[in-house]
């Protein structure tokens, strides 16, 4: 019949088609229908109620097992579902096998054709929604001959296996004896002066920590070693490879034998060129450090290093690069001091420390803005929880979003061990190599010893600002004074800059100084935020009507009184950019061959007064401090970077991911996807279809290595449909949000699905930092030149990075989702990750 209404009528009428009062019931149910419609209804009912002379054979057509079923001399083959439909039809139609019953059997849910059609329909519907069933672990074989482009290798951040001694690959027989007198024969696979790795062909029930005596029976046959000398070792690791068992052993410290030590040193030094030194740990270190060094110059988040004084977090250091420098610049006050530490007042410090007592990491959304008045900068900051608790969320967000200084940060905090700040190179100390790093000086050790916590501050303003509105209660604005920072800066935060190959055309320097800007007849007072030889960034006290390409006349009033020999009034600059509030402007010198007064002055200032520009120019921190802070960050970063490679045919593929000991929910989700294993990740469910080629690669290829990271927002919906796990994805450019589409996506997830939002920062890489790993590279080349060449070639192929991090809770807060719904989402995700 033509529509659902008539289908419903037929379903009602066919139940009473054989009843004596059928005509009366028919007239009642079709009272509002016209004559032709009633006629069609009766014809369809007669067709459905007519006897069926077909034989039903469902063998090989349904998933269930079919059994013979005899009816009126005909043998049908039905499964349990079809048999139930058949017998139900006999009851409805008075013992007659009708055309209706026959059609119901063929169209039942157990029919393979119906199942396939539904699956095809469902797949098309999911494809239209960028959703797809997640394969089960059983469907993805452990060893796939055809490597999927979405199965990417991993490396481990902060893992630099160190060996105090050279370990030589050497096979020789040894005899083992335990405390119970049980004796076994084994074969060494490598040896050092105080360590062994041995292979046993038969199982031996031992555990890590057990002690055994080793007799060097094989060496004793050829060299002057006492075969009866029992050397005590402790088992430090047990590896099972098929039917063979490998023990890693360390010699007990209390055992001393100068003759054995002397022999082993001579033996290894004499034969290591022939038998090769085991350099697996050096290779692994090079792989890890090499990829870390691609990420660090492009680090968009700001690492903050805290100590604790009087139960308060003190922001002692920030680690800066070109890409995260803008965060620090927002917090340099009129005295050229970093005021960032004042965010973490005693009350908030206690809040974070209490969280860390229950969980390994604490996370918060921090909202800030600043007001410049009469030459002073007034900072305001609030945690999202504080605003929601005091019913000031909407007021703070909508008021602050109108200002160019409005910032939204995701803040993550974890405990650190300052002893991890020094990581020796993987080459043993006894080996003489160039480029040997020295341990931190006593001065550096004294500087890092108090550090107890690492915070990571990520600017997510781009992803959140679009959710702000113009409406807010102006009567509540006065309440925001409670979030204003005190005027003094009690915590002196030091800027430690990581030095890399400069990614900018020229260096920019941060410095606060008053200025005056004239545009036509309009004059505005303002402040210099940062400077370079050919550029300026200014913050004006009041808005001014300006457009890119116009000329502004700048008077450097703050510098003028100390540098009278320079012409610093009404210097012409070209407007490059102006923000929405028309108070923050970027300027550059006009393109002309004439000498520019501003360029002449700033070239002089940068050359002669670098001490005034110490925050941006060069690292003036203690010797070696920047390396120690770098190691503390790389020990466990909170993001998951994905690395793109470009081969010699200029084809770009996703090849590697960095894993961290900071086990975030996002990392757990990636590792839990089917196909992901200890040494690789399966990212196919996230980048299905053409997401890689349409959403990521064109954006990446359009970047230069000096550009700031370009952000994308990836939305995920995890849900179950007919017993299957399904994942739907949706991509957004962070600066071109379709807020309605994002809110609609979230609304679809709230009832019973899991919502995840991931910020993806794309950046182009430069050449590998071989100098940083030169010591290990030289050592590797001595014993495995081919592996060193392969690794260096691989590092040169790294083309770009997609640094990914979870911003789910931050986005849900800005989408005005209740705390209860956010808690439900967190519980749902935790349940999903535990499956």
Secondary structure, 3 states (H helix, E strand, C coil): CCCHHHHHHHHHHHHHCCCCCHHHHHHHHCCCCCHHHHHHHHHHHHHHHCECCCCCECCCCECCCCEEEEECCEEEEECHHHHHHHHHHHHHCCCCCEHHHHHHHHCCCCEHHHHHHHHHHHHHHHHHCCEEECCCHHHCCCCCCCCCCCEEEEEECCCCCCCCCCCEECCCEEEEEECCCCEEEEEEEEECCCEEEEEECCCCCCCCCCEEEEECHHHHHHCCCCCCCCEEEEEEEEEEECCEEEEEEEECCCCCCHHHHHHHHHHHHHHHHHHCECCHHHHHHHHHHHHHHHHHCCCCCEEEEEEEECCEEEEEEEEECCCCHHHHHCCECCCCCECHHHHCCHHHHHHHHHHHHHCCEEEEEEEEEEEEECCEEEEEEEEHHHHHHCCCHHHHHHHHCCCCCCEEEEEEEEECCHHHHCCCCCCCCCCCCCCCCCCCCHHHHHHHHCCCEEEEEEECHHHHHHHCCCCCCHHHHHHHHHHECCCCCCCCCEEEECCCCCCCCCCCEEEEEEEEEEECCEEEEEEEEEEECCEEEEEECCCCCCCCCCEEEEECHHHHCCCCCCCCCCEEEEEEEECCCCCEEEEECCCCCCCCHHHHHHHHHHHHCHHHHCCCCCCCCCCCHHHHHHHHHHCCCCCEEEEEEECCCCCEEEEEEEECCCCCHHHHHHHHCCCCECCEEECCCCCCCCHHHHHHHHHHHCCCCCCCCEEEEEEEEEEEECCEEEEEEEEEECCCCCHHHHHHHHHHHHCCCEEEEEEEEEEECCCCCHHHHHHHHHHHHHHCHHHHHHHHHHHHHEEEEEEEEECHHHHHHHCCCCHHHHHHHHHHHHHHHHC
